[in-house]
Amino acid sequence: TCADVVVSLASGTYTVAQAEDVTMTCATEGVTIYYTLNGTTPSATNGSTYSAPIDIVASAGFKAIAIKSGLANSKITAREYIITA
């Protein structure tokens, strides 16, 4: 099983956009991390592929998953971001 995705920004309410502040890592080497910002379940066919720090510029239901061929997918990591700016 892939290790869970670690997200650098905790769930919470922020008064400014979090530009390029969200990074993701996984202890399992060679995984692909997929994420969504609309609360849907990420997968290889749903969401975006993580490759660089991302912006949270509006309130978002964030979810991420690590996938690697030959291993079971990680658990879904979820965060809730409220941007009040």
N, CA, C and O atoms as a DFTB+ gen file, in Angstrom:
340 C
 N C O
     1  1       0.843      -1.191       0.000
     2  2       0.000       0.000       0.000
     3  2       0.882       1.247       0.000
     4  3       1.882       1.304       0.716
     5  1       0.516       2.228      -0.792
     6  2       1.236       3.499      -0.808
     7  2       1.039       4.214       0.529
     8  3      -0.027       4.131       1.139
     9  1       2.064       4.902       0.964
    10  2       1.946       5.741       2.155
    11  2       0.973       6.881       1.863
    12  3       0.762       7.249       0.707
    13  1       0.388       7.432       2.914
    14  2      -0.543       8.549       2.749
    15  2       0.182       9.801       2.274
    16  3       1.366       9.992       2.555
    17  1      -0.534      10.643       1.558
    18  2      -0.008      11.923       1.102
    19  2       0.061      12.873       2.291
    20  3      -0.892      12.979       3.063
    21  1       1.185      13.560       2.437
    22  2       1.357      14.567       3.480
    23  2       1.218      15.936       2.815
    24  3       1.926      16.252       1.859
    25  1       0.292      16.741       3.339
    26  2       0.002      18.063       2.785
    27  2       0.543      19.119       3.745
    28  3       0.343      19.032       4.957
    29  1       1.226      20.110       3.192
    30  2       1.923      21.095       4.038
    31  2       1.005      22.097       4.721
    32  3       1.383      22.666       5.745
    33  1      -0.181      22.330       4.192
    34  2      -1.070      23.359       4.746
    35  2      -2.226      22.707       5.487
    36  3      -2.966      21.904       4.917
    37  1      -2.376      23.051       6.745
    38  2      -3.454      22.490       7.570
    39  2      -4.798      23.054       7.135
    40  3      -4.879      24.152       6.583
    41  1      -5.844      22.290       7.390
    42  2      -7.194      22.798       7.179
    43  2      -7.364      24.060       8.012
    44  3      -6.774      24.187       9.085
    45  1      -8.170      24.988       7.517
    46  2      -8.416      26.173       8.314
    47  2      -8.985      27.313       7.510
    48  3      -9.259      27.186       6.316
    49  1      -9.160      28.442       8.194
    50  2      -9.645      29.668       7.591
    51  2      -8.472      30.617       7.440
    52  3      -7.730      30.866       8.390
    53  1      -8.314      31.144       6.234
    54  2      -7.197      32.022       5.916
    55  2      -7.742      33.331       5.364
    56  3      -8.724      33.336       4.623
    57  1      -7.105      34.445       5.726
    58  2      -7.575      35.760       5.293
    59  2      -6.978      36.185       3.963
    60  3      -7.410      37.183       3.386
    61  1      -5.995      35.450       3.465
    62  2      -5.400      35.729       2.155
    63  2      -5.236      34.414       1.396
    64  3      -5.164      33.337       1.988
    65  1      -5.180      34.533       0.075
    66  2      -4.940      33.353      -0.756
    67  2      -3.599      32.731      -0.375
    68  3      -2.665      33.430       0.016
    69  1      -3.522      31.427      -0.494
    70  2      -2.289      30.705      -0.162
    71  2      -1.565      30.373      -1.473
    72  3      -1.581      29.237      -1.946
    73  1      -0.932      31.406      -2.040
    74  2      -0.291      31.281      -3.346
    75  2       0.985      30.452      -3.243
    76  3       1.901      30.787      -2.492
    77  1       1.029      29.365      -4.011
    78  2       2.176      28.460      -4.079
    79  2       2.622      27.987      -2.699
    80  3       3.805      27.733      -2.473
    81  1       1.668      27.871      -1.780
    82  2       2.011      27.478      -0.414
    83  2       1.733      26.016      -0.110
    84  3       2.174      25.514       0.924
    85  1       1.016      25.321      -0.978
    86  2       0.631      23.958      -0.654
    87  2       1.546      22.969      -1.383
    88  3       1.570      22.907      -2.613
    89  1       2.289      22.209      -0.598
    90  2       3.130      21.162      -1.165
    91  2       2.647      19.818      -0.654
    92  3       2.017      19.722       0.399
    93  1       2.957      18.779      -1.425
    94  2       2.562      17.428      -1.055
    95  2       3.742      16.491      -1.220
    96  3       4.536      16.625      -2.152
    97  1       3.847      15.540      -0.301
    98  2       4.879      14.524      -0.382
    99  2       4.274      13.169      -0.033
   100  3       3.185      13.078       0.532
   101  1       5.018      12.116      -0.389
   102  2       4.616      10.761      -0.047
   103  2       5.892       9.979       0.244
   104  3       6.875      10.083      -0.489
   105  1       5.868       9.202       1.311
   106  2       7.047       8.430       1.704
   107  2       7.331       7.266       0.750
   108  3       8.444       6.742       0.733
   109  1       6.345       6.863      -0.036
   110  2       6.543       5.795      -1.010
   111  2       7.143       6.401      -2.273
   112  3       6.553       7.308      -2.861
   113  1       8.294       5.919      -2.693
   114  2       8.941       6.469      -3.885
   115  2       8.225       6.037      -5.153
   116  3       7.663       4.944      -5.231
   117  1       8.258       6.921      -6.146
   118  2       7.732       6.588      -7.454
   119  2       6.234       6.693      -7.618
   120  3       5.688       6.237      -8.622
   121  1       5.554       7.292      -6.643
   122  2       4.100       7.437      -6.758
   123  2       3.746       8.641      -7.624
   124  3       4.574       9.523      -7.855
   125  1       2.523       8.660      -8.089
   126  2       1.939       9.847      -8.691
   127  2       0.857      10.318      -7.730
   128  3       0.016       9.535      -7.288
   129  1       0.892      11.609      -7.414
   130  2      -0.105      12.187      -6.517
   131  2      -1.137      12.928      -7.362
   132  3      -0.800      13.769      -8.196
   133  1      -2.399      12.592      -7.122
   134  2      -3.514      13.266      -7.777
   135  2      -4.295      14.022      -6.719
   136  3      -4.411      13.571      -5.580
   137  1      -4.843      15.198      -7.107
   138  2      -5.613      15.976      -6.140
   139  2      -6.801      16.650      -6.813
   140  3      -6.822      16.859      -8.026
   141  1      -7.788      16.983      -5.985
   142  2      -8.944      17.760      -6.430
   143  2      -9.159      18.912      -5.453
   144  3      -8.738      18.855      -4.298
   145  1      -9.814      19.946      -5.938
   146  2     -10.136      21.108      -5.107
   147  2     -11.642      21.298      -4.967
   148  3     -12.097      22.292      -4.400
   149  1     -12.411      20.351      -5.481
   150  2     -13.870      20.493      -5.459
   151  2     -14.550      19.450      -4.573
   152  3     -15.768      19.275      -4.629
   153  1     -13.759      18.764      -3.760
   154  2     -14.326      17.798      -2.830
   155  2     -14.567      16.417      -3.410
   156  3     -14.957      15.506      -2.680
   157  1     -14.344      16.237      -4.721
   158  2     -14.531      14.916      -5.314
   159  2     -13.319      14.034      -5.033
   160  3     -12.252      14.530      -4.669
   161  1     -13.486      12.742      -5.200
   162  2     -12.417      11.787      -4.936
   163  2     -11.404      11.801      -6.078
   164  3     -11.771      11.568      -7.230
   165  1     -10.139      12.071      -5.777
   166  2      -9.124      12.089      -6.827
   167  2      -8.763      10.675      -7.273
   168  3      -8.847       9.722      -6.498
   169  1      -8.361      10.561      -8.531
   170  2      -7.930       9.281      -9.093
   171  2      -7.092       9.578     -10.331
   172  3      -6.858      10.739     -10.667
   173  1      -6.648       8.534     -10.998
   174  2      -5.869       8.714     -12.226
   175  2      -6.721       9.343     -13.336
   176  3      -6.179       9.867     -14.310
   177  1      -8.040       9.295     -13.194
   178  2      -8.926       9.860     -14.214
   179  2      -9.740      11.042     -13.710
   180  3     -10.545      11.595     -14.460
   181  1      -9.549      11.440     -12.462
   182  2     -10.287      12.578     -11.907
   183  2      -9.342      13.433     -11.076
   184  3      -8.751      12.962     -10.104
   185  1      -9.207      14.690     -11.469
   186  2      -8.362      15.596     -10.718
   187  2      -7.116      15.978     -11.493
   188  3      -6.998      15.710     -12.689
   189  1      -6.198      16.604     -10.793
   190  2      -4.947      17.073     -11.380
   191  2      -3.784      16.279     -10.830
   192  3      -3.841      15.761      -9.715
   193  1      -2.723      16.188     -11.622
   194  2      -1.495      15.537     -11.184
   195  2      -0.626      16.575     -10.488
   196  3      -0.373      17.646     -11.041
   197  1      -0.169      16.265      -9.283
   198  2       0.675      17.191      -8.539
   199  2       2.094      17.156      -9.089
   200  3       2.692      16.088      -9.217
   201  1       2.636      18.341      -9.415
   202  2       4.018      18.425      -9.892
   203  2       4.775      19.616      -9.315
   204  3       6.000      19.675      -9.412
   205  1       4.066      20.558      -8.720
   206  2       4.685      21.759      -8.149
   207  2       3.730      22.330      -7.111
   208  3       2.543      22.003      -7.124
   209  1       4.231      23.188      -6.200
   210  2       3.351      23.793      -5.200
   211  2       2.119      24.417      -5.859
   212  3       2.205      25.003      -6.938
   213  1       0.979      24.280      -5.190
   214  2      -0.260      24.783      -5.771
   215  2      -0.808      25.969      -4.982
   216  3      -0.467      26.190      -3.820
   217  1      -1.664      26.713      -5.659
   218  2      -2.313      27.887      -5.070
   219  2      -3.690      27.506      -4.558
   220  3      -4.436      26.790      -5.226
   221  1      -4.016      27.982      -3.382
   222  2      -5.387      27.918      -2.878
   223  2      -5.856      29.370      -2.836
   224  3      -5.531      30.108      -1.906
   225  1      -6.620      29.773      -3.844
   226  2      -7.026      31.170      -3.967
   227  2      -8.492      31.387      -3.612
   228  3      -8.954      32.523      -3.502
   229  1      -9.219      30.284      -3.434
   230  2     -10.623      30.355      -3.055
   231  2     -10.907      29.178      -2.128
   232  3     -10.142      28.214      -2.084
   233  1     -11.982      29.261      -1.410
   234  2     -12.351      28.169      -0.509
   235  2     -12.420      26.866      -1.304
   236  3     -12.897      26.838      -2.438
   237  1     -11.930      25.786      -0.682
   238  2     -11.826      24.527      -1.424
   239  2     -11.947      23.322      -0.502
   240  3     -11.481      23.328       0.637
   241  1     -12.584      22.300      -1.033
   242  2     -12.572      20.983      -0.410
   243  2     -11.472      20.195      -1.100
   244  3     -11.670      19.683      -2.202
   245  1     -10.328      20.095      -0.468
   246  2      -9.114      19.533      -1.062
   247  2      -8.983      18.052      -0.702
   248  3      -9.165      17.669       0.453
   249  1      -8.666      17.223      -1.702
   250  2      -8.394      15.803      -1.460
   251  2      -7.212      15.373      -2.313
   252  3      -7.035      15.859      -3.430
   253  1      -6.397      14.453      -1.780
   254  2      -5.239      13.946      -2.511
   255  2      -5.074      12.453      -2.269
   256  3      -5.470      11.931      -1.227
   257  1      -4.480      11.771      -3.252
   258  2      -4.239      10.332      -3.164
   259  2      -2.926      10.022      -3.882
   260  3      -2.575      10.682      -4.860
   261  1      -2.205       9.018      -3.390
   262  2      -0.978       8.546      -4.037
   263  2      -1.284       7.214      -4.716
   264  3      -1.914       6.331      -4.135
   265  1      -0.820       7.094      -5.962
   266  2      -1.064       5.886      -6.754
   267  2       0.248       5.415      -7.369
   268  3       1.026       6.210      -7.895
   269  1       0.478       4.101      -7.292
   270  2       1.651       3.492      -7.930
   271  2       1.261       2.106      -8.413
   272  3       0.658       1.322      -7.681
   273  1       1.610       1.824      -9.638
   274  2       1.305       0.515     -10.214
   275  2       1.912      -0.586      -9.352
   276  3       3.067      -0.489      -8.937
   277  1       1.142      -1.623      -9.086
   278  2       1.611      -2.748      -8.291
   279  2       1.358      -2.617      -6.806
   280  3       1.553      -3.574      -6.056
   281  1       0.922      -1.437      -6.366
   282  2       0.606      -1.206      -4.953
   283  2      -0.840      -0.737      -4.823
   284  3      -1.406      -0.171      -5.758
   285  1      -1.426      -0.978      -3.663
   286  2      -2.741      -0.421      -3.375
   287  2      -2.602       1.094      -3.202
   288  3      -1.573       1.576      -2.728
   289  1      -3.630       1.833      -3.583
   290  2      -3.616       3.288      -3.430
   291  2      -3.543       3.672      -1.956
   292  3      -3.947       2.912      -1.076
   293  1      -3.019       4.866      -1.712
   294  2      -3.005       5.400      -0.347
   295  2      -4.427       5.712       0.086
   296  3      -5.351       5.712      -0.727
   297  1      -4.592       5.976       1.369
   298  2      -5.855       6.535       1.848
   299  2      -5.965       7.950       1.286
   300  3      -4.960       8.560       0.922
   301  1      -7.178       8.463       1.219
   302  2      -7.367       9.838       0.754
   303  2      -7.047      10.794       1.895
   304  3      -7.522      10.631       3.019
   305  1      -6.235      11.791       1.583
   306  2      -5.934      12.865       2.522
   307  2      -6.875      14.020       2.187
   308  3      -6.943      14.446       1.035
   309  1      -7.600      14.530       3.180
   310  2      -8.578      15.591       2.940
   311  2      -8.274      16.809       3.800
   312  3      -7.849      16.690       4.950
   313  1      -8.499      17.970       3.224
   314  2      -8.359      19.244       3.932
   315  2      -9.513      20.138       3.504
   316  3     -10.050      19.991       2.406
   317  1      -9.889      21.061       4.375
   318  2     -10.910      22.053       4.051
   319  2     -10.279      23.428       4.237
   320  3      -9.804      23.769       5.320
   321  1     -10.285      24.215       3.153
   322  2      -9.702      25.546       3.196
   323  2     -10.801      26.577       2.980
   324  3     -11.580      26.482       2.032
   325  1     -10.853      27.560       3.870
   326  2     -11.781      28.674       3.763
   327  2     -10.946      29.932       3.572
   328  3     -10.155      30.303       4.439
   329  1     -11.129      30.586       2.426
   330  2     -10.410      31.836       2.144
   331  2     -11.404      32.968       2.284
   332  3     -12.411      33.004       1.576
   333  1     -11.133      33.893       3.190
   334  2     -12.085      34.967       3.471
   335  2     -11.706      36.295       2.809
   336  3     -12.395      37.298       3.000
   337  1     -10.633      36.310       2.044
   338  2     -10.168      37.563       1.412
   339  2     -11.144      38.048       0.379
   340  3     -10.915      39.082      -0.249
